[in-house]
């Protein structure tokens, strides 16, 4: 256990609305990740050393995608379970995405 925790939940900072039932499902099935967005997952802290080793030993060109650094590949290597999102997940990456989110929020009186 790392610092008293046996799991860690990761959520992308560009995912402002993640359904509570999806988070519950990830925690209940841990190790698990969202099959639609693998950055969203519940991971065992016991896998941290292996992840750190992978990240530090896999040389790659900055700015390039290396399939060896895939979250899905790593998830498979620790036998994590993919969990489907109950609905499409909102992802905010551009000013237009943010504007769309803001217009969908309820207005206060």
C-alpha positions in Angstrom: 0.0 0.0 0.0 1.3 3.4 -0.9 0.9 5.9 2.0 -2.0 3.9 3.4 -4.0 3.6 0.2 -4.5 0.5 -1.9 -6.1 2.2 -4.9 -5.9 5.5 -6.8 -8.7 6.9 -9.0 -7.5 8.9 -12.1 -9.8 11.3 -14.0 -8.8 13.5 -16.9 -8.9 17.3 -16.0 -10.9 17.7 -19.3 -13.7 15.4 -18.1 -16.0 17.7 -16.1 -19.0 15.4 -15.8 -18.4 11.8 -15.0 -21.4 9.8 -13.9 -21.3 8.7 -10.3 -22.4 5.2 -11.2 -19.4 4.9 -13.5 -17.0 5.9 -10.8 -18.7 3.4 -8.4 -18.4 0.7 -11.0 -14.6 1.4 -11.5 -14.0 1.3 -7.8 -16.0 -1.9 -7.3 -14.2 -3.7 -10.2 -10.7 -2.4 -9.5 -8.4 -2.6 -11.2 -10.6 -1.2 -13.9 -10.7 1.6 -16.5 -13.3 3.2 -18.7 -13.1 1.5 -22.1 -14.3 4.7 -23.7 -11.7 6.9 -22.0 -8.9 4.8 -20.4 -7.4 7.8 -18.5 -10.4 7.3 -16.2 -9.6 4.3 -14.0 -9.2 2.8 -10.6 -5.7 1.4 -10.2 -4.0 -0.7 -7.5 -1.2 1.3 -5.8 0.8 -2.0 -5.9 1.2 -1.5 -9.7 2.9 1.9 -9.2 6.4 0.5 -9.2 5.8 -1.4 -12.5 4.3 1.7 -14.1 7.2 3.9 -13.0 9.6 1.4 -14.4 7.8 1.2 -17.7 7.7 5.0 -18.0 11.4 5.4 -17.2 12.7 2.6 -19.3 10.7 3.0 -22.5 12.7 5.5 -24.5 10.7 7.4 -27.1 10.8 10.6 -29.1 9.1 13.5 -27.3 5.9 14.5 -29.2 5.4 11.1 -30.8 3.0 8.4 -29.9 4.5 5.1 -28.8 2.1 2.2 -28.5 4.2 0.8 -25.7 3.1 3.8 -23.6 -0.6 3.1 -24.2 -2.8 3.2 -21.1 -4.8 0.3 -22.5 -1.6 -1.8 -23.0 -0.6 -1.1 -19.4 -4.1 -1.8 -18.1 -4.0 -5.2 -19.9 -0.6 -5.9 -18.3 -2.1 -5.6 -14.8 -5.3 -7.4 -15.7 -7.5 -4.3 -15.4 -11.1 -4.7 -16.5 -12.6 -2.3 -19.1 -15.9 -0.8 -18.0 -18.2 0.9 -20.6 -19.5 4.4 -19.8 -23.3 4.5 -19.5 -23.4 7.4 -21.9 -20.9 9.4 -24.0 -18.5 11.2 -21.7 -18.1 15.0 -22.1 -14.6 16.0 -23.0 -13.6 19.7 -22.9 -10.5 20.4 -25.0 -11.3 23.6 -26.9 -13.0 26.9 -26.2 -15.9 25.7 -28.4 -16.2 22.6 -26.1 -16.2 24.9 -23.0 -18.8 27.1 -24.6 -21.0 24.2 -25.4 -20.7 22.9 -21.8 -21.6 26.4 -20.4 -24.7 26.7 -22.6 -25.9 23.3 -21.3 -25.6 24.2 -17.7 -28.7 25.3 -15.9 -29.0 29.0 -15.3 -29.5 30.2 -11.7 -32.4 32.5 -11.1 
